[in-house]
C-alpha cells in the first residue's frame, strides 16, 4: 500500500506536544488517534489538499502495527474507494495532519484535560449519538 507517511513540518512539533500531553503511548498512537478523530468528524479532502512532508515519518508497520487493514478500510469506506487506490497514502497523510491540528487546538483550549478524559468523552459522545 505505502511504505512511509510523513506529517507536515508544522505537525512534527504537534506530535511531540500531544504525545507528552496525552500520555497515551508513543507518537504512532497519537497519529492513529489523529487519523480516527479526523475521520470521525466526517472531514473529506481532495488529494490536492495535501501538505508538505517535512515532519515526523512513520513506516506503515510502525504507524498501524497489525491493524493496517482496519485503518485502510476506514479510509476506503469514508471515500468510497478500493484498497488498491493509488491515493490511499495521501488520504492517510491528510487525515493525520488534519487530526493533529484539531487535537492541538482542542488541547490548547483545554489545557487541564488528560488523554484519558478526552478519549472517554469522545466515546461517550459517540454512544449518546447512537
Phi, psi and omega in degrees: 000298175207160180259317182218150173234136176239132175289171175291160180302317180298328183277354177299315178287328180296319179301314179296315179302310183292323178299315179290317184294313187277333180051045180255002181134201184285173183299328179293331176294318178296320178296321177296316179297318180299315178300310181295322179296313179300314179296323182294335179273004177061030174290134176237138184233160171266142181299342177287348180279003185297141181265177179302166181239050183259012186255214182293134181253137178231137169280161179302318183293318179291317183296312187249349182060226181274006184254018182308312183301324180291315180293319178295321178298321177300316178296314181300315180294320182297320184256356181066042181237171178266158180296344179271358180301134184290346182264005181308310183297326178293317178296320178300311181299314181300316182288327175295312179299316179298313181297321178297317179296318179295316179295320179299316178297316181299317183277341173288325180273344179233067187298336183269354180286135177268167178299318179297316179298320179298309181299315181297320180293324179290322176297315179300315178299320179294320179292322179296321183286347179284000000 
